[in-house]
Amino acid sequence: MAPELTEEPPAPEQTGVAALLHPDKNNRVFGAIGHKFFLEDPLTPAELADLEDQTGVSLPGEYRDFLLQVGAGGAGPSYGVYPVRLIQGRWRWEGDGAELADLSRLAEPFQREGADPEAVQLLLSERPEEDGFEDIEDFDDAIEAWEERWESVMWSADRTVGAVVISTLECAAREWLIISGPERGRIWSDNRADDEDLKPLLDDNGASMTFARWYLTWLEKVERQLASVPAAG
């Protein structure tokens, strides 16, 4: 059984992740083919201090504890927790879409409200359709112009200040950890590739997912799933 949620995530051997380290389990859990239940080494206090000094912000408490006590990334929800690494003297998160986060703006508050929903729906209704054009080049020009408008609304860098991409579900669906602002420490879902704005990730009771709840909910689900499936071979 996974441990109860606490303010301080337990060590790897206590989380139960260590018990999941077995090759034949990698194809039975969604995303495990990516992280293989491997956890990177935790950060040292000095490394964490350097990371926070470079980014100019103190990371949320549950995530700080995870980095120090569990690992710098690896096994976790979906395709895993994006690792944070020191590359050529600079700290950065690594994974699909991680570059969407502006690390120079992590201290700025993440905005709960995105684009006006009515404006988004209006813009979607104006998306050009190929069968409305006799010349394919005219359609290409029209869709390119529309996509520029769409990206300026939905993919503005201002939309994700104060947050980092923490995981991917593939197909450009991602999850963000909010670093600054009222949503600090919570996970937000990003399905902008499917024309949806960012929104809070909620548990079964409709409560916002904190980092620790997000991680331990995944762990509990995986433990139940693997316990119900006979071992291969």
Number of C-alpha atoms within 10 A of each C-alpha: 10 17 13 13 14 11 12 14 26 17 17 17 10 13 19 19 20 15 12 18 15 11 11 12 17 17 12 14 17 14 20 21 16 15 19 22 24 19 21 17 16 19 22 13 12 9 16 19 13 15 21 16 11 15 18 15 19 16 22 17 17 18 22 19 20 22 24 18 18 24 21 23 25 23 26 25 24 20 24 26 25 23 22 20 18 13 9 6 8 11 18 20 22 17 17 18 18 19 13 15 21 16 19 13 19 24 18 17 18 21 17 14 11 15 14 11 12 9 11 17 11 11 15 13 9 11 14 18 10 14 9 10 13 9 10 12 10 13 17 14 12 16 17 13 13 17 15 11 13 17 12 11 19 19 17 14 14 15 19 24 24 26 30 24 26 28 28 24 18 12 10 14 16 23 25 26 24 28 26 23 17 12 20 19 23 25 28 24 21 22 17 16 13 10 13 13 20 21 17 19 18 16 13 7 6 9 10 18 20 23 23 22 20 19 20 21 18 15 22 16 15 21 17 12 12 14 10 9 10 7 9 7 4
